[in-house]
Amino acid sequence: MCEFRKIIVTETGHVAQCPFCHTIEIVYGTSVIYIGSLDWASFKEYLTSVQQNCRASGNRNTKSIMLHFGGNGPLQMFLTADELNEFFGLVDRADSEMNARHLMELFND
């Protein structure tokens, strides 16, 4: 069973990682996403691509941006442009923190 330890915490969510299996948990709003550590880089690339290529609708409060997760699975997340930016920021900050922790582990070994 995973023992997730929070890496980044914001008002709308958090990113945590299990120190044993390295699975990453992303909680944003009412959504919870679990990602294997090997899939983290491609997940971040996907978010970057969506953020760069999204076209927000005229109404910034409309959840018009769809994130599709899970390969063949049905998991989708609908966000406004502002929510996408906030979600991306959460993931980006967590990525920076995980990279810093990894470098510290290398120096400690």
C-alpha positions as CSV (number, residue, x, y, z in Angstrom):
1,M,0.0,0.0,0.0
2,C,1.3,3.4,-0.9
3,E,2.3,6.0,1.6
4,F,2.1,9.2,-0.4
5,R,4.2,12.1,0.9
6,K,3.2,15.5,-0.4
7,I,5.7,17.4,-2.5
8,I,3.7,20.5,-3.4
9,V,0.5,21.8,-1.8
10,T,-1.7,24.6,-3.1
11,E,-5.2,25.8,-2.3
12,T,-6.6,23.7,-5.1
13,G,-4.6,20.6,-4.9
14,H,-1.3,18.8,-4.3
15,V,1.2,16.4,-5.8
16,A,2.5,13.6,-3.7
17,Q,4.8,10.6,-4.3
18,C,5.2,7.2,-2.7
19,P,8.8,6.7,-1.5
20,F,8.5,2.9,-2.1
21,C,7.0,2.4,-5.5
22,H,7.5,6.1,-6.7
23,T,3.9,6.4,-8.0
24,I,2.8,10.0,-8.2
25,E,-0.5,11.3,-7.0
26,I,-1.9,14.5,-8.4
27,V,-5.0,15.9,-6.7
28,Y,-6.6,18.9,-8.4
29,G,-10.0,20.1,-7.5
30,T,-12.2,17.0,-7.4
31,S,-9.8,14.9,-9.6
32,V,-7.2,12.4,-8.5
33,I,-4.7,11.1,-11.0
34,Y,-2.1,8.4,-10.3
35,I,0.9,8.3,-12.6
36,G,3.9,5.9,-12.6
37,S,7.2,7.6,-12.2
38,L,8.2,6.3,-15.7
39,D,5.2,8.1,-17.2
40,W,5.8,11.4,-15.5
41,A,8.0,13.0,-18.2
42,S,5.5,12.1,-21.0
43,F,2.6,13.4,-18.8
44,K,4.4,16.7,-18.4
45,E,5.1,16.9,-22.1
46,Y,1.5,16.2,-22.8
47,L,0.4,19.0,-20.5
48,T,2.9,21.4,-22.1
49,S,1.6,20.5,-25.5
50,V,-2.0,21.1,-24.5
51,Q,-1.2,24.4,-22.8
52,Q,0.7,25.7,-25.8
53,N,-1.9,24.6,-28.3
54,C,-5.2,25.3,-26.5
55,R,-7.6,27.9,-27.7
56,A,-9.7,29.2,-24.9
57,S,-13.3,29.9,-25.7
58,G,-14.6,33.4,-25.6
59,N,-15.9,32.8,-22.1
60,R,-13.0,32.1,-19.8
61,N,-15.3,30.4,-17.3
62,T,-16.3,27.7,-19.7
63,K,-14.6,24.3,-19.2
64,S,-13.7,24.0,-22.9
65,I,-10.2,22.4,-22.6
66,M,-10.2,18.6,-22.3
67,L,-7.3,16.6,-20.9
68,H,-7.5,12.9,-21.9
69,F,-5.7,10.5,-19.6
70,G,-5.3,6.7,-19.3
71,G,-4.5,5.5,-22.8
72,N,-7.6,3.6,-23.9
73,G,-9.3,4.5,-20.6
74,P,-12.2,6.9,-20.4
75,L,-10.7,9.3,-17.9
76,Q,-11.0,12.9,-19.0
77,M,-10.7,16.2,-17.2
78,F,-12.4,19.4,-18.4
79,L,-10.8,22.7,-17.4
80,T,-11.1,26.4,-18.1
81,A,-8.0,28.2,-19.5
82,D,-7.2,29.5,-16.0
83,E,-7.6,26.1,-14.4
84,L,-5.3,24.6,-17.1
85,N,-2.6,27.2,-16.2
86,E,-3.0,26.5,-12.5
87,F,-2.9,22.8,-13.0
88,F,0.2,23.1,-15.2
89,G,1.8,25.3,-12.6
90,L,1.2,22.7,-9.9
91,V,2.7,19.9,-12.1
92,D,5.6,22.1,-13.1
93,R,6.5,23.1,-9.5
94,A,6.3,19.4,-8.5
95,D,8.6,18.4,-11.3
96,S,11.1,21.0,-10.2
97,E,10.9,19.8,-6.6
98,M,11.2,16.1,-7.6
99,N,14.3,16.9,-9.8
100,A,15.9,18.8,-6.9
101,R,15.2,16.0,-4.5
102,H,16.7,13.5,-7.0
103,L,19.9,15.6,-7.3
104,M,20.2,15.8,-3.5
105,E,19.8,12.0,-3.3
106,L,22.6,11.6,-5.8
107,F,24.9,13.8,-3.8
108,N,24.1,12.0,-0.5
109,D,24.9,8.6,-2.0
